Amino acid sequence: MVDRTYDPGAQNERTALAWTRTALALLVGVVLATRLAAEPLGPAAVVFGLLVAPVALAILLLARRRYRRSHEALHTDRSLPDGKLPALVALVTLLLAALEIAYAVG
Protein backbone atom coordinates (compact mmCIF):
# COMPACT_ATOMS: atom_id res chain seq x y z
CA MET A 1 0.00 0.00 0.00
CA VAL A 2 1.35 3.42 -1.00
CA ASP A 3 0.62 6.52 1.06
CA ARG A 4 -0.77 9.26 -1.11
CA THR A 5 -0.86 12.94 -0.32
CA TYR A 6 -3.24 13.53 -3.20
CA ASP A 7 -6.90 13.66 -2.28
CA PRO A 8 -9.21 13.91 -5.30
CA GLY A 9 -11.80 15.92 -3.35
CA ALA A 10 -9.47 18.38 -1.66
CA GLN A 11 -9.13 20.77 -4.59
CA ASN A 12 -12.83 21.44 -4.65
CA GLU A 13 -12.85 21.97 -0.88
CA ARG A 14 -9.96 24.44 -1.06
CA THR A 15 -11.62 26.27 -3.93
CA ALA A 16 -14.88 26.52 -1.99
CA LEU A 17 -13.02 27.95 1.00
CA ALA A 18 -11.30 30.47 -1.25
CA TRP A 19 -14.66 31.53 -2.71
CA THR A 20 -16.03 31.92 0.82
CA ARG A 21 -13.08 34.07 1.89
CA THR A 22 -13.40 36.19 -1.24
CA ALA A 23 -17.13 36.73 -0.75
CA LEU A 24 -16.69 37.64 2.91
CA ALA A 25 -13.85 40.03 2.06
CA LEU A 26 -16.03 41.71 -0.57
CA LEU A 27 -18.93 42.01 1.86
CA VAL A 28 -16.74 43.53 4.56
CA GLY A 29 -15.09 45.80 2.00
CA VAL A 30 -18.43 47.08 0.74
CA VAL A 31 -19.73 47.72 4.25
CA LEU A 32 -16.55 49.49 5.38
CA ALA A 33 -16.24 51.53 2.20
CA THR A 34 -19.88 52.57 2.48
CA ARG A 35 -19.34 53.62 6.07
CA LEU A 36 -16.18 55.51 5.20
CA ALA A 37 -17.74 57.28 2.21
CA ALA A 38 -21.08 58.01 3.89
CA GLU A 39 -20.09 61.40 5.27
CA PRO A 40 -18.45 62.95 2.20
CA LEU A 41 -20.70 61.34 -0.43
CA GLY A 42 -23.92 61.38 1.59
CA PRO A 43 -26.92 59.36 0.42
CA ALA A 44 -25.11 58.14 -2.71
CA ALA A 45 -22.77 56.05 -0.55
CA VAL A 46 -25.67 54.63 1.43
CA VAL A 47 -27.54 53.72 -1.75
CA PHE A 48 -24.36 52.09 -3.03
CA GLY A 49 -24.09 50.02 0.13
CA LEU A 50 -27.75 49.02 0.02
CA LEU A 51 -27.43 47.90 -3.59
CA VAL A 52 -24.01 46.25 -3.59
CA ALA A 53 -23.90 44.58 -0.15
CA PRO A 54 -26.72 42.15 -1.06
CA VAL A 55 -24.83 41.27 -4.25
CA ALA A 56 -21.74 40.47 -2.17
CA LEU A 57 -23.91 38.35 0.10
CA ALA A 58 -25.35 36.62 -2.96
CA ILE A 59 -21.81 35.77 -4.05
CA LEU A 60 -21.37 33.97 -0.74
CA LEU A 61 -24.52 31.94 -1.31
CA LEU A 62 -23.72 31.27 -4.96
CA ALA A 63 -20.26 30.04 -3.95
CA ARG A 64 -21.89 27.27 -1.91
CA ARG A 65 -24.03 26.31 -4.89
CA ARG A 66 -20.95 26.36 -7.12
CA TYR A 67 -19.20 23.98 -4.72
CA ARG A 68 -22.09 21.51 -4.88
CA ARG A 69 -22.23 21.69 -8.67
CA SER A 70 -18.47 21.26 -8.96
CA HIS A 71 -18.56 18.29 -6.61
CA GLU A 72 -21.29 16.64 -8.65
CA ALA A 73 -19.52 17.42 -11.92
CA LEU A 74 -16.25 15.94 -10.68
CA HIS A 75 -17.97 12.70 -9.71
CA THR A 76 -20.10 12.38 -12.83
CA ASP A 77 -19.52 13.05 -16.49
CA ARG A 78 -20.76 16.65 -16.53
CA SER A 79 -19.09 19.96 -17.24
CA LEU A 80 -17.83 22.22 -14.48
CA PRO A 81 -19.66 25.46 -13.58
CA ASP A 82 -19.36 28.43 -15.91
CA GLY A 83 -17.66 31.78 -15.32
CA LYS A 84 -20.67 33.78 -14.16
CA LEU A 85 -19.61 33.85 -10.50
CA PRO A 86 -16.10 35.17 -11.25
CA ALA A 87 -17.69 37.82 -13.46
CA LEU A 88 -19.98 38.84 -10.59
CA VAL A 89 -16.99 39.11 -8.25
CA ALA A 90 -15.22 41.29 -10.81
CA LEU A 91 -18.30 43.51 -11.09
CA VAL A 92 -18.55 44.04 -7.32
CA THR A 93 -14.82 44.76 -7.18
CA LEU A 94 -15.12 47.36 -9.94
CA LEU A 95 -18.11 48.98 -8.22
CA LEU A 96 -16.18 49.09 -4.98
CA ALA A 97 -13.25 50.69 -6.78
CA ALA A 98 -15.59 53.29 -8.32
CA LEU A 99 -16.91 54.18 -4.86
CA GLU A 100 -13.38 54.59 -3.53
CA ILE A 101 -12.42 56.79 -6.50
CA ALA A 102 -15.51 58.94 -5.87
CA TYR A 103 -14.50 59.14 -2.21
CA ALA A 104 -10.95 60.15 -3.09
CA VAL A 105 -12.04 62.76 -5.60
CA GLY A 106 -14.94 64.11 -3.56
C-alpha positions in Angstrom: 0.0 0.0 0.0 1.4 3.4 -1.0 0.6 6.5 1.1 -0.8 9.3 -1.1 -0.9 12.9 -0.3 -3.2 13.5 -3.2 -6.9 13.7 -2.3 -9.2 13.9 -5.3 -11.8 15.9 -3.3 -9.5 18.4 -1.7 -9.1 20.8 -4.6 -12.8 21.4 -4.7 -12.8 22.0 -0.9 -10.0 24.4 -1.1 -11.6 26.3 -3.9 -14.9 26.5 -2.0 -13.0 27.9 1.0 -11.3 30.5 -1.3 -14.7 31.5 -2.7 -16.0 31.9 0.8 -13.1 34.1 1.9 -13.4 36.2 -1.2 -17.1 36.7 -0.8 -16.7 37.6 2.9 -13.9 40.0 2.1 -16.0 41.7 -0.6 -18.9 42.0 1.9 -16.7 43.5 4.6 -15.1 45.8 2.0 -18.4 47.1 0.7 -19.7 47.7 4.3 -16.5 49.5 5.4 -16.2 51.5 2.2 -19.9 52.6 2.5 -19.3 53.6 6.1 -16.2 55.5 5.2 -17.7 57.3 2.2 -21.1 58.0 3.9 -20.1 61.4 5.3 -18.4 63.0 2.2 -20.7 61.3 -0.4 -23.9 61.4 1.6 -26.9 59.4 0.4 -25.1 58.1 -2.7 -22.8 56.0 -0.6 -25.7 54.6 1.4 -27.5 53.7 -1.7 -24.4 52.1 -3.0 -24.1 50.0 0.1 -27.8 49.0 0.0 -27.4 47.9 -3.6 -24.0 46.2 -3.6 -23.9 44.6 -0.1 -26.7 42.2 -1.1 -24.8 41.3 -4.2 -21.7 40.5 -2.2 -23.9 38.3 0.1 -25.4 36.6 -3.0 -21.8 35.8 -4.0 -21.4 34.0 -0.7 -24.5 31.9 -1.3 -23.7 31.3 -5.0 -20.3 30.0 -3.9 -21.9 27.3 -1.9 -24.0 26.3 -4.9 -21.0 26.4 -7.1 -19.2 24.0 -4.7 -22.1 21.5 -4.9 -22.2 21.7 -8.7 -18.5 21.3 -9.0 -18.6 18.3 -6.6 -21.3 16.6 -8.6 -19.5 17.4 -11.9 -16.2 15.9 -10.7 -18.0 12.7 -9.7 -20.1 12.4 -12.8 -19.5 13.0 -16.5 -20.8 16.6 -16.5 -19.1 20.0 -17.2 -17.8 22.2 -14.5 -19.7 25.5 -13.6 -19.4 28.4 -15.9 -17.7 31.8 -15.3 -20.7 33.8 -14.2 -19.6 33.9 -10.5 -16.1 35.2 -11.2 -17.7 37.8 -13.5 -20.0 38.8 -10.6 -17.0 39.1 -8.2 -15.2 41.3 -10.8 -18.3 43.5 -11.1 -18.5 44.0 -7.3 -14.8 44.8 -7.2 -15.1 47.4 -9.9 -18.1 49.0 -8.2 -16.2 49.1 -5.0 -13.2 50.7 -6.8 -15.6 53.3 -8.3 -16.9 54.2 -4.9 -13.4 54.6 -3.5 -12.4 56.8 -6.5 -15.5 58.9 -5.9 -14.5 59.1 -2.2 -10.9 60.2 -3.1 -12.0 62.8 -5.6 -14.9 64.1 -3.6 
